[in-house]
Amino acid sequence: MTLDWIRPADRVISLPSYPFARLDELKSRAREQGIDLIDLGMGNPDGSAPQAVIDSAIAALQIPTNHGYPPFEGTASFRRTITDWYNRRYQVELDPDGEALPLLGSKEGLTHLALAYINPGDVVLVPNPAYPPHFRGPAIAGADLHPMLLKPENEWLIDLGAIPDDVAQRAKILYFNYPSNPTAAVAPREFYVDIVKFAKKHEILLVHDLCYAELAFDGYQPVSLLEIPGGKEVGVEFHTMSKTYNMAGWRVGFVVGNRHIIQGLRTLKTNLDYGIFSVLQTAAETALQLPDSHLQEVQTRYRTRRDFLIQGLEDLGWSIPKTKATMYLWVACPASMSSADFALKLIQETGIVVTPGTAFGSGGEGFMRISLIADCDRLGEALDRLKQANITFAM
Ligand SMILES: Cc1ncc(COP(=O)(O)O)c(C=O)c1O
């Protein structure tokens, strides 16, 4: 029975469905038709969390006090582990009491930060294309979104000079993310210096998503906003356990940086949730303390897949630069069709699932994102299917 006298709030009615929810529908339909899908759509790492992480979760489950409500702001031990990790990784000193806040996954924090800081009509600068919560969170909060169009000729870097002065003057928050989902672009250190200068000049809160901090290859080391002088005065940085540690289903992330900004988010969250199950916080501590050999193993896994797929796609006419980081390839679609049509054709004719670039905003048109979440055997199978279906870049 439909209840036509009760409508969801306008903020929900005005939201389009989440791009990956739409992809899920297409996948279910293809499965119903008996198609064996090779799913390279979501950034959902294959395989389980490291054994040491699982073991520590099992041990933590045996401790009765872990079964009660956790502290709102995360356990002191997890916050200390986060700030120790930061210090090791970036030589940045952070206070575990106020400059680090565990989250129920970084998506939750990114979206709630928008609710904590944006009033309806506030101007928010967001990249286009971008990871959807970077623009959907502000949209839910009623922001006046100003998209910063990213372009291949600018190596997908935000062009700060292209933001009109009056918009910059009114802007309250700028979201950004390097290494980037979906473009896999990375930003040089000078870019961070410039963006901090820009934020200070216009009094803008910087929200940097460093979710792919550790998925970097060929000696490249992603930059933290907080290692830039002045970065902590104007910004916060989000991290996740989902990618490097195959813990996407565990829902653990964290935000670090400016104490005042984190306090606003904390105040909102104490009214919304009870924090992360303590068992998961213990497991996340174990993950952040794993030896570097774990990191090397993960990086080798994604680098090997990257090289294999780039080579195979080159044989089919594509020319794809070697990405320095992330778990994605950002690949041009054949010029003859839109990215949504091409993604649909791939599912229907080959069973390969990719994400059309427009799932990340209009600036993603002409591209698709391929997640490197299958082993080389399965990627080889995907390449064979493309050949059999005569799908090439030049079609
Ligand atoms: C840029 C970026 N930030 C955050 C997330 C979500 O991370 P979490 O699982 O911690 O919510 C993703 C997931 O794909 C992402 O690509």
The ligand as an SDF file (V2000), in Angstrom:
LIG
                    3D

 16 16  0  0  0  0  0  0  0  0999 V2000
   37.6900    9.1090   -2.2840 C   0  0  0  0  0  0  0  0  0  0  0  0
   36.9610    8.1830   -1.3680 C   0  0  0  0  0  0  0  0  0  0  0  0
   36.7010    8.5650   -0.1200 N   0  0  0  0  0  0  0  0  0  0  0  0
   36.0400    7.7610    0.7230 C   0  0  0  0  0  0  0  0  0  0  0  0
   35.5940    6.5120    0.3170 C   0  0  0  0  0  0  0  0  0  0  0  0
   34.7800    5.6670    1.2680 C   0  0  0  0  0  0  0  0  0  0  0  0
   35.5090    5.1190    2.2430 O   0  0  0  0  0  0  0  0  0  0  0  0
   34.7920    4.4030    3.4970 P   0  0  0  0  0  0  0  0  0  0  0  0
   34.6600    2.9660    3.1430 O   0  0  0  0  0  0  0  0  0  0  0  0
   35.7370    4.6710    4.6120 O   0  0  0  0  0  0  0  0  0  0  0  0
   33.4810    5.0640    3.7200 O   0  0  0  0  0  0  0  0  0  0  0  0
   35.8330    6.0770   -0.9610 C   0  0  0  0  0  0  0  0  0  0  0  0
   35.3310    4.7670   -1.4180 C   0  0  0  0  0  0  0  0  0  0  0  0
   35.3470    4.4150   -2.5610 O   0  0  0  0  0  0  0  0  0  0  0  0
   36.5340    6.9280   -1.8400 C   0  0  0  0  0  0  0  0  0  0  0  0
   36.8280    6.5680   -3.0830 O   0  0  0  0  0  0  0  0  0  0  0  0
  1  2  1  0
  2  3  1  0
  2 15  2  0
  3  4  2  0
  4  5  1  0
  5  6  1  0
  5 12  2  0
  6  7  1  0
  7  8  1  0
  8  9  2  0
  8 10  1  0
  8 11  1  0
 12 13  1  0
 12 15  1  0
 13 14  2  0
 15 16  1  0
M  END
$$$$
